[in-house]
Amino acid sequence: MEYLPIFAQLKGRSCLVVGGGSVAERKVAQLLLAGARVTVLSKEMTERLKELRGKGKIKYEVGPFSRADLAENWLVIAATDNRSANKEVAEAAEAERRLCNVVDDPALCSFIMPAIVDRDPITVAIGSNGQSPVISRWVKGIIESVLPARLGALGRLVGRWRGPVRRAIEGTEQRRRFWEHMIAGPIPEQIFAGQDCTNTLDAALKQWKGETDSHAGQAYIVGAGPGSPDLITLRGRQLLSQAEVVLYDRLISTEVLAYARRDAELISVGKTPGQPSITQKQINRLMVQLVKEGKRVCRLKGGDPMVFGRAGEELEALAEAGLPFQIVPGVSAVEGCAAYAGIPLTHRDMAHSVILTTGQTQDGVVDLSEFKPGQTLALYMGVAKYTDVEKQLIDNGHDPNTPVVIVERGTTTEQRVIATVLKTLAKATKKFEISPPALLLVGETIRYAERYSWFAPERLMIFRDEEKPPLARVC
Ligand code: SAH
């Protein structure tokens, strides 16, 4: 992160704007919104700035700029249309340790102004390190459209009730739970509908005092999706952001973990195949213990928790201990990889069923005898078994030219798609040094990948082991 976003309290503080054109005018307006005392330094001024000066809203000086002008000011904005004049201001500010923004010149800035979504007191600032204001504005548009227009009213309500709630409920943790409970309830919708919530809040606060057991712990078993942080469900994200403790698997990306609360305790419980690590029983015990302590625990698993995720054992342990849980599905690797590699898993002419199986069984034996032509096979785990898979399927009578695809790190920015056929599966695995996590897909529809793998197409590899024709004999 090149710039640290901070919110500056400028109410009543002096700020200097050098320049009097339309760009300076916009900056002045923003500073005035924040309650700053603004001085404009410029030979000329727009009509609007003149008007502000007339109303006594800004101070005005003709200049020229000198370093002494910085003495009174907390920050300075250089907004002239002359680069060397702006540079002079930036250099003086640097020497005086004043924060300086030079409009449209990130190299000279010691602070930059973000795009703002204003639902005062809720404010969202969006920046791009000065590299792409266009993207910042685009992001702003998205955020504007999802945040309710009256979000500010909700923020103000919470602000007004902070004091009474502090007096009524002891302990930061309890107070936070109260507010989370309120925000998850009907209050936001009432506020957005323009209603007064004083009575609802008052009643809730009185009731809350009597409730001590109602916020016992709970476990959320959540599927994080196959890799891309965009592929977690809305519900999964909501619960993840409420949890106080997150127990996460090895394949969970840092981007997904960033959806957790800032103060949440993040515990890695990843198991690395073939290496000593935490056992499933230990994970179950830890989860039960934390929920019993009254914590909201998010058990975050790659893909879908109910597909090769051992969620069954975890929910059994929770149920046995009489603890409440919720389960949120996720996009499983088979769905993520198929979609990102352009492969339909079923097809009215080619595949009527899908078999999900694993290359890593307790006894080490992979049994693919169920798989028949006209089906799609998805093999989770077991990259080391691909040689056995090739042999077994050919021995079972499958056409050695059946299309297969290996999707490595599917849906992530490192996704690779290796498209080949059954008889060269082992060779391709070796040649491309495939490493987990990878998913193997076999069947007629898999040939779609060669034409339609749309995500990171530069990493689509089509592997054909063309046998070299015998050398012509030269007589
Ligand atoms: N519950 C998970 C599966 C866990 S088992 C799900 O529903 O997807 C772990 C295996 O899933 C890996 O060995 C690999 O075969 C597959 N897998 C998980 N993420 C993957 C990804 N991004 N790309 C390819 N395969 C993946």
Boltz pocket constraint, residues with backbone or C-beta under 6 A from the ligand:
constraints:
  - pocket:
      binder: B
      contacts: [[A, 225], [A, 226], [A, 227], [A, 251], [A, 301], [A, 302], [A, 303], [A, 304], [A, 305], [A, 306], [A, 307], [A, 308], [A, 309], [A, 331], [A, 332], [A, 333], [A, 334], [A, 337], [A, 379], [A, 380], [A, 381], [A, 382], [A, 407], [A, 408], [A, 409], [A, 410], [A, 411], [A, 412], [A, 436], [A, 437], [A, 438], [A, 439], [A, 440]]
      max_distance: 6.0
